[in-house]
Amino acid sequence: MNPDFLVIGAGVAGLRAAIELAQTGAVLVVAKHSLRESSSEYAQGGIAVALNDDDEVRLHEEDTLYAGDGLCNGAAVRALVEEGPAAIQELIEWGAEFDRQDGTLAFTREAAHSRNRILHARGDSTGSEIARTLHRKAASFPNISFRSYAATTDLLAGSAGGAVCGAALYDASTGQTVHVPARAVLLATGGLGRVFLNTTNPDVATGDGVAMAWRAGAQISDIEFVQFHPTALYVEGAPRFLLSEALRGEGGLLRNRAGERFMERYHSMAEMAPRDVVARAIVTEMARTASSHVLLDLTPLGEDFLHSRFPRIFQTCLEYGVNIARQPVPVRPAAHYAMGGVRTDLNGRTSVERLFAAGEVACTGVHGANRLASNSLLEGVVFGARAGRAMRRWMAAPVPEYAHTGEPPEAFHTPAGSVHEFRELAWTHCGIVRCGEGLSHAVSVLEALEKDSTGGSELTPERSEARNVHQVALLIARCALAREESRGAHFRTDFPAKRPEFQKHSVISRHSEIQYLPEEMLLAGAIE
Ligand SMILES: Cc1cc2nc3c(=O)[nH]c(=O)nc-3n(C[C@H](O)[C@H](O)[C@H](O)COP(=O)(O)OP(=O)(O)OC[C@H]3O[C@@H](n4cnc5c(N)ncnc54)[C@H](O)[C@@H]3O)c2cc1C
């Protein structure tokens, strides 16, 4: 518990960073659940990389920029697509087994990709295979230690200069909170899907990294952009299990309750249109037909193919009573991915000294207003490695004297209201289709609940999560209300068009109101 570097999160980004850091000092990787419980573990469809014979890095770049709807940080996209092929080769050298056909890597297609460039593993267990590989590699370093069931509740800062010098950790085995000092801290806490009532994300995705960084004074960027996946399983009593886009890539069709295909009426690319288009089309079709869901028809693909290509999806749906080879699957959209997060440069540096972020919790601007499918696992490995390398320079600097007495930025208090209430507000008013009135309502209710907060309550992981969900929901609502346009995954009925004055990144911190920064100010180095 006395590392040089503290890595918060054991998904692909945290593990990839830890492998870099291990070359320099002692690393502690903490995870709030088991070490394998993460979005990385559940990622199905694959990892995008321009390695296929007919593909080019330039085309991957173009597709990413197109999906990002005018808001990508071009330098971040270039780093992602250019460093992607080497990052994949490295994973293969470390033992990752991607699916092959006749001995060569097998690539599939997903929405808004102009080429077949999605690598997959064990059919639909790509994230699990990459996480397994990185875990094994990280565990081979004697100076990387792991701690599971250890949730960080806050970052520690010195009274003097605001630099982060460690984190407060709730250790479930003892029920105690301990302070872990470190020379530098990486937030790799993943996404925030659990801020919404319906989500494909695992329980750990409660936006803790964004909330902790916010409390420590870091800048948060583009947080209003949340991607809603069009097709999550909709069966009563079942979780909103993801039905990968690759299913549509292989020929799956969307039908309304009358059994009619409808996507052709909404976009020329039909089922392969960008995710936000498909998600909104489904919501519109559900309203038009007064139905709680639509149907994903996979029956034309055949049982043998579905069973071998998508074994995990096949089995999971069967457990919830749906044989995907024999009957159309009831689906509806669910919160899936956060494009925004803790603002970083291309090396994971945040606006707070010694605090870094990588993976889904970070916002490099690589995804702009809408993430291209299968770019996030790649983001985790590329930017995780970059952040790890950049953090190493802090090895030469002494641990701040105040590290052992560093305190969370504010006393623990919980907002009034339940976590269910926050999640419902976020889903209803900050979801797929937004409007000014609903967003204002969400902001005022969440602010009122904050004013009614109770101080001095005992810190538990549940209370800590509730506080974070509330904080992140409020940030999303505020930033979505301020962005008076529709772009990418952010759609407002009262401002249905894109507006050039909003082709900028939102940046907010607890010390300043929302500002809008153009792309060049997000480039490497600008953060300082
Ligand atoms: C169902 C599903 C399918 C997906 N499919 C794909 C896909 O096919 N391709 C693709 O590119 N992307 C996919 N994604 C997105 C992708 O999986 C994630 O964006 C990516 O894995 C995030 O990696 P990460 O390392 O940033 O975070 P994660 O993998 O989510 O890891 C987060 C880690 O942080 C820990 N943590 C969180 N809070 C705390 C705390 N307070 N204290 C301590 N530890 C904490 C967690 O325990 C966990 O170890 C999918 C996501 C989901 C949910």
The ligand as an ORCA input file, in Angstrom:
! r2SCAN-3c Opt
* xyz 0 1
  C     -21.314     -4.761    -22.965
  C     -20.235     -3.927    -23.581
  C     -19.736     -4.251    -24.829
  C     -18.726     -3.487    -25.407
  N     -18.198     -3.868    -26.610
  C     -17.145     -3.194    -27.118
  C     -16.478     -3.647    -28.277
  O     -16.843     -4.649    -28.874
  N     -15.416     -2.932    -28.728
  C     -14.958     -1.807    -28.098
  O     -13.975     -1.201    -28.553
  N     -15.574     -1.371    -26.976
  C     -16.630     -2.037    -26.472
  N     -17.218     -1.596    -25.319
  C     -16.644     -0.435    -24.617
  C     -15.335     -0.869    -23.943
  O     -15.498     -2.153    -23.414
  C     -14.938      0.068    -22.830
  O     -14.996      1.397    -23.258
  C     -13.509     -0.207    -22.373
  O     -13.338     -1.578    -22.113
  C     -13.184      0.614    -21.144
  O     -11.956      0.187    -20.651
  P     -11.367      0.911    -19.374
  O     -10.077      0.234    -19.079
  O     -11.345      2.360    -19.590
  O     -12.446      0.637    -18.226
  P     -13.099     -0.727    -17.698
  O     -12.712     -1.870    -18.527
  O     -14.536     -0.488    -17.488
  O     -12.412     -0.899    -16.271
  C     -12.736     -0.028    -15.213
  C     -12.025     -0.488    -13.957
  O     -12.116      0.529    -12.987
  C     -12.493     -0.030    -11.742
  N     -13.133      1.007    -10.932
  C     -14.181      1.805    -11.247
  N     -14.418      2.661    -10.238
  C     -13.516      2.397     -9.267
  C     -13.250      2.919     -7.976
  N     -13.964      3.909     -7.435
  N     -12.233      2.371     -7.255
  C     -11.483      1.358     -7.739
  N     -11.686      0.830     -8.963
  C     -12.687      1.342     -9.712
  C     -13.385     -1.188    -12.110
  O     -13.496     -2.079    -11.011
  C     -12.613     -1.741    -13.315
  O     -11.560     -2.546    -12.862
  C     -18.234     -2.350    -24.725
  C     -18.746     -2.006    -23.474
  C     -19.736     -2.779    -22.902
  C     -20.265     -2.409    -21.546
*
